[in-house]
Amino acid sequence: MARKLNLADRERILAEAGYRCTVPTCRALHDLDAHPLDDREELVCLCANCYRRFEREGQPGSGVMRTYKARLLELGRALSRESIDQLLYLSKLEWLAVSGDKVLEAAALLNAGYLYADYKTAPQYRLRLTLKGRQFIAAWQDGEHADRDH
């Protein structure tokens, strides 16, 4: 049986998820709580809608949810919350015209190889996801495990 959730665990899980739903296609900011995946005491941050879907329909499954959480933790160690939001937002666009200062704000994603910036017209640049960035987002949203160095 899963242990009773204490306030410290709840706050830790919410903070790990950046106070947003763990499901990458949702990322809601409201009605959040920490929920157990199963009796193994693993916890994830879910909004009320995603939790209902998980409990009633089993979607996404526990394995996929673990992958969502693992990817989010990996990203959280390497990137700011703003960078993660930029990555998810840009995944919905072909490209985005930005000024030079916005290119600098995206430096972490550019350096990680997830974004590409090219000069469009003065004073604008275009930011777009690289193939690596698109593959990463697609695998994260699908809940696939990343095979490293293969």
N, C-alpha and C positions, 0 to 999 in steps of 0.2 A: 504494500500500500504506500502511496506517495506521502511524504512527510507534509506536515502543515507548514504553509509558507509564512515565514516571519518577515517583518518589515525590512530588515537589512537585506535579505535575499531579494525581495521585491524591488527595492531601490537599486541594487546591483544589476539586476536583469534589465530594468528600465534604462539605466545609464549605459549599459553595454550596447543597447539598441539605439542609443541616441534619442531616447524618449520618442520613438516612432515604432510603428508596427514592424516586426521582423520580416514580413512578407514583402519582397522587393517590388512587386507590382502594386502594392498598397501604400506602405510607408505612412499611414495615417498618424496624426498627432493627437487624436482625441480618443476617449474611452479605452485607455490602455491599462493593461495589467499583465503581471507575470503569470504564465500558465505552464503546468507540467506537460511534457510530451507523453510521458508514460510513467510506469512505476520505477523507472531508473533514475528518477529525481532530476532529470534534465528540464530546465525551464527556458521559456522563450517569452518575449514581449509581443503580445498580440492585441489588436484593437477588438472591440466587441464583435464586429462583423466577421473578421477572420477567425476568431475563436469559435463562434457559432458554426461556421463552415467546417472548421477542423473537427469539432466535437460531433456534429450531426452527420456530416458527409464523409468525414475522414480525409478531407482535401484541404491543403496538400497533406500527404502522409507524413508520418513521423520521420522517416529517412530524409525526405525532401526538406522538412522543417529543420532538421539538424544541419543540412547543407546550407540552408539560408543563414542560419545562425553562425556557422563556421566562416562563411564568406564575409558576413558582416563584421565579425570579430577580426578577421584578417585585414579587411579594409580599414577598420577603426584603428588598428595599430599603425597603419601606413599613411592614412589620409585623414584630413579633417572632416567633420560632419558636412561642411559646405562642399567639399570636393566630392564626397559621395553623392550628395544631392545633385551637383553639376553633372556627374557621370550618368546618373539615372535620367536626368532631364534631357541631356544631349542624346541619349539612346532613342528618344522619340522623334528626333529631328534629323534631317539630312545634314545640315550645317547651321551654324549660328554666327551672324556677323557681330563682332565685338570690337571694342577699342583696345589699344595696346595695353592699358592697365589691366583689363580683364584677362588678357593673355597671360600676364604675369601672375594673376590670382589663380590661374589654372596650371601653374608650373608643376605642381606635384603630379597631376594627371598627365601632363606632357612628358615629364621625366620618366614616368612609369610606362610610357608607351601606349596609354589608353586613348590619348587625344593627339590630334595633329592640328597645327595652326599654320595657315598660309595667308600671305598678304593679298587682300582683295583689292580695295581702292583706298586711297588716303582718306581718312586715317583709320580704316577698318581692316580687320583680319577676319578670317573664317575659322571657327573651331568646329571640328568634326571628330567623331570617333574613328579610331583606326580599326583595322580588322581585329587586332588583339582586343581592343576595347569592346567591340561588338560581340566577339566570341565570349568574353568574360561576362558581359551583361546577360547574354542569352543563356549561358550555362548557369549563372546565378538564379535567374528567373525560372529556369526549368528545374532547378534543384539538382543539377548534375554535380558529381564530384570532379574536382580538377585533378588530372594526372599530371604531376609536376615532372619536368625534365624529360618528357616523352614526345 
